[in-house]
């Protein structure tokens, strides 16, 4: 994270047209955070470390943040609805997070975007932990991505796909499946303004969640009114002067 930038360092383009910044905030704004946890059989051996890392992450959030916990396996389950009660969140992670067999990843993203996120105002963040391979459910990848776009949420991905390569000798067909999963996770993260972190060891999970927590604490909130206003998809580009920075921001939104 880069601290200390001022508003005049930012240049915003909406569908290629430079925009006038109407507000600029470097203070940490409260966030609505969904912990979306893979509970399929493929992550069963890491569950103890996943619980510990998720609980430590929650402990580091601001008192003003709201949290919900959702798991997906054979079905999508809300383990804890929106709350600021940290004890309730930790109890949900410790006692309700349980393994299944299948991976309803796309359905999990779609359900969170359609059912949970519209009920809160302000910053919407999804922290997705998964190996990325959808093995069940009726939702398609493009439907899940479209739902996240409509919800205007930022998705951070803690990806376990690289660990599959390290732990197993993948046949060519399995390698194609894993590569496809990685491509989808990267697309969801980059389009929404988040990023993908790939911990290779169980003990790296806590560092991954810690890195995301630090980014949430050090974001710039920059707003503008689109000119000209129009419906359809708007591509957003943000540049920072004098250059050399990597900017994480949503790639666009649906105009109204």
N, C-alpha and C positions, 0 to 999 in steps of 0.2 A: 504493500500500500504506500502511496505517495501523499504526504501531508503538505499543507501550506499553500495549495494553489488557490488563486483568486478567480472570480467570475470571468475576468477578461482573458484568461488563458483558455477558455472553452469556446469552441465553435460548433454549433449544431446545425445540421442540414436535414430537412424533411423533404423527401422526394426531390433531393438535389437543390432545394432552395434554402439559403441561409436564414436562420430564425433569430429573433430577438429574445434573449433570456429575460424572463419576468421575475424569477426568484432564484436564489442561490443559497444553499444551506450546507455548512460543513459540520454542523452538530449532528450527533447520532439521533436519528428519528426512530420512534418505536416501530417494531416489526411484528408482523403476523407470520409465524413460522410453523410449517407443517413438517414434522419428521415422518417421512414416508419410507418404511422399512420393508425390505425383502424378507420374507419368512419361509421361503421355499427350502426344500431339502438340501439344495446345493450350498446354502449358507449355514446349515445347522452347526457345523463344527466351529464357526466363528461367533456364535450367538453370545457367548459369555463376554467376548471382547466388544461386540457391537453394543450390548447393553451398557457396559462400563463407559464406552466412548460417548454414547448418546446422553447418558446421565450427566457426565462431566460437561458436555456441551450446554445442556439446559442450565446447569448451575452457573455458567458464565454469562447467561443472558441478562439483559436489563430487567428490572422489576416491571417496567411498562410493557414489555413484550408479551404477546399472547402466543400460546403454543397449542398445537393439536398433534396427536400421534395416530398414525394409520399404518397398518401392515397389510401386505398382499401376499397370498399364497394360493390355496385352493379357492379363496374368495377374498374380497377386499373388506377389511374390518376397521372401523374407527375405534381405537383403543382408548382415546381420550379426546373429547371435544374441546373446543377453544376454552382456554383457561389461563389465568395468571398464577395459579396455585402450583408452585414448583413441586411440592410434595405429591400432588395428584399425578403430575406428569411422570415423576420418577417411579411412582407405584405402577403406573400403566406399563412403563418400559420393563420394570423388574418382574411383574407378575402376569401381565396379559399378553406380552409378546411371546408367541409360541409358534413352533415350526409346523408347516404343512408340507405338501409335496410339489404341487404345480407352481408356476410363476405367472400371476395375472398382472404383469407390469403395466401394460398399456391401459388396462381397465383401472388400475390403481391411480395412474396419472389423470385419467379422464374423470374419475369420480371425485378426486380431490379438487380438480379445476372447476367442475360443475356444481358440486354440492357444498364444499367447505369454504373455498376462497371467496365466492360472492357474498358471503355473510359477514365479511370484515372489510373495514375501510383502511386505506393507507398502504404501506409497503407489504407486499405479499411475497413470501419466500417459501420455496419447497426444497428441502434437503433430502435427496433421494439416495438411498443406499441399495445397491443391487449388483448382480452379475450381468444384468442387461438382457438376459435371454428369456423372452416371453414364451411360455409353454402352455398357456391356457387362457380362457376368457374369449369374449366375442369382439372386443374392441381392437381396431387396427392401429398401427403405428401413426399413420397420418391423422387419424381421429384424435389420438392422444395429444399430438403436437398442436393441432388446431384448438383443442380445448385449453391448453396452456396459454396459447396466444390470446384467446378471448379473455382469460382470467387476468392477463397482464401481470403474471408472476415471474419472478426470477428463480431459476432452478439450478441448484448446485448438486453435482453428482459425485458421490463417493462410489467409485466403480471397482468391482472385484473381478473384471474380465481378464486383466493381465495376470492375475493370480491363477486363473484357470490354465493359462499357458504354462506357467511355472510349475504347477503341481501335476499336470497331466500331459502326456504326449498326445496332442490332438491329431486325429485323422484329418485329411483334407476337407471333408464335408463339415466336420466339427469346427475347423478353423474358419471356414466361410461363415458359419453361424456366429461365432464369436466376433469376427470382424464386422459383420452386419450389426451386431448389438453395440459394439463400440461406436460405429458411425451414427447410430440413432442417438445414443447418449450424448455424443459430442454436439449433434445438431440441436437437441433440446436445450443443452446448456448454453451454447454460444448464441442462439437466437433469442434467448430470454435474458441475456446479460450475466449469466453465471459462468461456471467453468467445471471441468472434470478433474478430480483428484483420484489417483490410483494407488492406494496403499498396498504394498507388496507383502507386508507381514501383519500379523494380528496386532502387534503393539503399535503399528503405524496408524491404526484407525483413530486413536485419540488425537494424534497430530493432525490428521486430515480434518477432523471436526474443529480442532483448534484454529486451523488456518481459515476455515469458513467463518468462524466466530469473529476473528480479527477483521476480515473483510467487511462483515456486517457493521462493525464498529467504526469503520473508516471510509464510508461511502460519501460521495458528494451527491446531494439532491438538487438537480437542475431542472427547472420547469420553463415551458414556453407555450404560447398559444399558436397552433399551426396556421401559417399564412402561405398560400391560400388554403382555406378549409375545404375538404372534399371527402366523399366516402371512399370505400375501397381500401386496399392495403397501402400503408405509408412506410417507406423505407427510411429509417433513421440512421444517421451517421454522426458520430461525435469525434472531433479532433481536439487535441490539447497541444498548445504551443509551449515551448519552442519545438516540440517533437521528441521522439525517442521513448514515448510512453506507450504501453499497451492499455487500451481503454476497453473496459467491460461494460457493456450497456445493451439494453434490448435492441434488437435489430429492426423493430418496427411495431406497428399496431394497426388495428382496423379503424378507419375513419368513420365518423358518425355524421 
